[in-house]
Amino acid sequence: MTGYPPHHIDAPEIVDSPMDYPDTGCGWRTTPSGGAGPVVAPFTRAKIRYTAQHLNECNIWHFLVSPADPVEVVNITSHIQHIHGTYGRSALLSVQYSSSSSDKPVVKWQVRREKPVTVVQSVGTEIIGNLRPDYKDRIQIFENGSLLISNLLLSDEGMYEVEVSITDDTFTGQKSINLTVDVPVSKPRVSVPSSTVLELTENLTMSCVHENGTKPLYTWLKAGKTLINDSRILLSPNHQVVTITRVLMSDDEIYNCLVENPISSGRSSPIKMTVYRRSSLYIVLSTGGIFLLVTLVTVCACWKPSRK
């Protein structure tokens, strides 16, 4: 048998079972680390170089395999995965790409909607084509591929994906950054029908009210401690409203509400809830009634009709 001359071949996608060559008596498979035989791990597609060597004991060809030249790729990195943007301000979707090519990169930014929507495409920093009307005059591309969106709108929120490709490179680099846009919360206030209440009143309701702010989260404080649901405390599903059932003297305290979202927070001015005992009220009413009765009797006794 004569040896096969060294040459180049394209390896299959996956080699995961022995293959019999007609001029050998054994099944074999190869890996980029070299060698042949029935127990060798599979390998993925790559250009490989091999030389043949006859092995008398198995009557097969031994292939010494080595990878060809490495394939060029674009690598994209970013130190951020999520950006909390503020309505009306700017957000920088910062990335950095690396490549051995000296050519200008083709940069494409998209935002996920029902279907991906192209935000901008550029060669280097030069924007290609016309921007969508909702992004016009608000977009800037930097040399490292980063995207600056100015004058943020609530509709700018979404998952942004960047692709960077270079003519000489085989693989395109990709990266995703999630952008949320919020309006800062304004200072809240506690809304309550009355700051005084009688003991054992069935329901006392307080609301946390504010003018502005998206995605608000509410927290109630009683004497500086967080209120939670219990047998008498009932918080609404979003915690904006708190209801105290069957008011007790222990509810006579200072209350605040807090509002926060991803970019801001606010705290209401304190409100003092005063709880009166029912017995105290009876004493006040009875004392007041007696005083009023004495006053009327005195007035009547001292009053004399005028003579004409």
Summary of the structure (lengths in Angstrom):
residues: 308
radius of gyration: 39.6
end to end distance: 157.3
largest distance: 157.3
contacts: 807
relative contact order: 0.11
helix: 11%
strand: 40%
